[in-house]
Amino acid sequence: MNQLRQLIKHSLTAVVPRRLFLVQGAPRQQVPAPSLAAHSDSRPQIPIALTFDDGPHPELTPRLLDVLKHYQQQATFFVIGSQALQYPEIIQRIVQEGHEVGNHTLTHSEPALTSTKQFLEEISQTDQILHEITGCIPRLVRPPKGKLNLRKMLGLWRRRKTIVLWDTDPRDYQMTDTAQINQWCEGYQPAAGNFCLMHDNHPYAVEAVRQLSENNQYDIRSVGVSHWLGCSADQTQVNHRAYA
C-alpha cells in the first residue's frame, strides 16, 4: 500500500501530465513496443498511440474514422457516456473498425467541482452504457483533464480500472485554424510509445491524423493503448501489472 501511495503522490504532483497506467497498484515496468507488420518503406517505423477524447461527435467522429481507416491507423477513443448514449451507432462503428473504447465519465464535469462519489457514479453509468452498446465493459479510463485526487484514484484502482494519461498534447482544443495543427505536425518529433492526446469533438484531429500518416521522415503507426499493456482493453481480461 505504501508503494501505491507513493506512485499516486508522484503522479498527482507532476507538473506536466505524463502517460500513466495504473492497475492494482503494481510497480512500473518496461514494456517493448508492439510488433508491427513488416514493411518495405525506408522510413523508420515508429509506434505511438493516438487517443481521442470527448466524443463521439455526430459529424466529426465519422470523419475521423474515415481518415483512420484510410491510413490503417488504430486509435483509442475515450468517450463521454452521455454522448455515447446519444450516438450508439458511432460507438459500434468505432469497435467494428478495430479501435478501442475507454471511459471518460458520463458528463465530463469539472474535476475540482466533482465529488469522488459523483465521479465514480459517472464511471459506473458510462460502463453500463458502453456495455449495452458493445457488450463489453472498458478497463481503460481517462479522467477529465487528466486530473484525479487520491480518493478518486483509489476508487478506480479498487474497480480494477487502468488510468491512462498522455505525454504528447498538441492542444487541438485551443486551435482556431488549420495552420496551427499544420505547424504542430511539422514540428512533432515522434518517439516510440508516445501517447498523443487529441479530441474528436474538435475539427483538427482529422487533419493531424492525415499529416502524421503522410510524414516524409517517419512511418508513424498508431496502435491501441492495450497493446502497451499486453492485454485486452475489455474489463473481462485483467492484467495485474502497470506500465508507464
N, C-alpha and C positions, 0 to 999 in steps of 0.2 A: 504494500500500500504506500509506503514511503517513496518507493521508486515512481509509482503512478503520480503522486502528488508533486514530485519534483519535475516530472515531464509536463504535467499540466501547468505548473507555475512558469516553467520556461516558455511554453508555447503562448501563454496568455500575456507575458510581459515582452514578447518580441515586438520591436518597433515596426518591422515590415512583415506583412503576412507571408508565410512560407508554406510550402507543400507539407502536409501532415497527414499521416494515417495513424489512427489510434483504435486498436481493437483489444478489448480486455486488458489494457494497460501493459502489454508486453513491451520489452525494450526495443529500441531502434535496431534495424538490421539492414545490411546492404543487400540489394536485390539486383540481379542482372537485368539488362534491357531485354524486353521480349523479343523472341526470334521473329524476324520478318522474312517475307518471301524474297528469294534471291532475285536480283535484277541486273540487267546489263548496263544500266545507267552509270556513267563515270562519276557522277556526283556522289559524295558520301551520304549514306542514308542515315538520317537522324530520327529516332523515335521520340515523339513527345505525346502529350495528352491535351487535346483540345477539349475544353469544357465550357458549357454554355448554361447560364443561369437565367431565371426569372420568366421562362416560358411555361407552356407553349403559347406563342402568339399566332393568331389565325392567319396572318399573311406572311410574316417574316420567317417563322419557323419552317413552313413548307419550302420557301425559297432556299433557306439554309440547307435543308435536307437534300434538295436538288443538287446543290453545288458539292456537298459532301459525297453524294452518290457518284457524281460525275468524276471526281478526283479519287474515288475509292478511299476516302478517309473515314475512320471510325471515331466517334465522339462520345462524350458523356454529357447528358442533359440533367441538370439539377432543376427540377420543375417545382412550381408552386402548386399546391393541391387544389386551390380554387380555380386556377387556370386549367389544370388537368381535367377537373370535373366539367368545365365548360367546353373543352375541346378534346374529348377522349379519342377521337379518330386520329388526331395528330400524335398522341402518345402511342397508339397502336402502330402507327407508321414508323415512329422512332424505333420501336422494338423490332418490328418486322424487317427493317433495313440494317439491323445488326448493331445498333447503338445501345448504350447503357442509359438507364434512368436512375437518378438519385433523388433524394428527398430534400427539398428546400423550404420546408414548412408550408402551412396552409395559406397564410396571408402575407408573408414577408414583412411582418410587423417590425417596428424599430426595436433593436435589441435592448437598448437602455430602458425602454418603457414596457418590456415584456417580461413577466414573471417566469420563473422556472416552470411552474405548473402550467401556465398557458403555452409556453414554448414546447414542452413535452406533449401536451394535448394536441398541439398543431402537428407535431411529428407523427403521432399516432393516427390522427384523422387523415393525414396525407398518405400514410402507409395503407390505410383501408381503401382510400380512393384508388390508389395505384394497383392494389391487389385486385380490386373489382375490374379494373380495365385490362390489366396484363396477366393476372393470375399469379403474380409474384409480389413479395414484399421486398423493397430495396434495402440493402445493407448500407449503402453509401448515403451520407448526409453532409450537406454543406450548410452551415448556419448563415442566416442573412448577414451580409457584410463581413463574414468570417469571424464574427465576434461571439464569444462564449464566456460565461463566468464558471466558477468551479462547480456549482450545483448543476448547471445545465450540462456541462461536460460529463460529470459523473452519471447523470441521468441517461445520457446517450450510451455511455460505457456499460451501464447495467443492462441496457436493451440490446447489447451486442452490436451496436452500430459502429461504422467506420467513418470517422470525421475526415473530410477531405478539404484541404485549403488549396493554396496555389503559390507559385513562385514567379509567375510572369503575368503582368497585368497591363495591357495597352490602354486601359481606362476608356474603352469604347463608349461607355455610358455618358462620358463627358464630351464626346466629339460632336461637332456640328456640321462637318462636311467631309467628303471622301478624301480630300487632300491630307487630312490628319491621319487617317488609317493608312494611306499610301506611305506617308513619311515614317510611321511606326514600322510597317512591314519592311521597308528598305533598310532600316537601322537594326532590325532584330537579328541577333546572333544566336541561333538555336543551339541548345546543348541537350544531349540525350537525357530524357527524364524530365524536361521542363513540363510544368503543369500550367497551361495558359488559360486565364480567366477571360471569358467574353460573355455577351448577353444576347440571346436570340429575341429579345423584345426591343432591340435597337438595330438599325439597318446596316451597321458597319461590319458586323461579323461575317456576312456573306462575302464582302469584298476581301476581308482578311484571309478567309479560307482560300479564296481564288489565288490571291497573290502568294501566300505561303506555299501553296501546292505547285506554283509555277516558278518558284525560286530558282535562279540560274546557278547558284553556288551549291545548294544543298537539296537533297531529296528528302523533304520533311514529311514524315509519315506519322499520322496520328493514330493512336491505339487507345482503347478504353482504359479507364482507371484500374479496373480489376486485373488487367494484365500485369500491373506493377505489384499487385498483391499476390498474384499467382493463384487466384481463385475466382469464382463467380461473384458478380455484384448482387446476386439474389440473396435474400435472407436465409434461404433454405440451406446454403452452404456456409459454414462458419470456419474461419481461419483464426487461430489464436496467436498470431504474430502481428506485429505492426511494423510498418516500413515508413521511413521518411527520407 
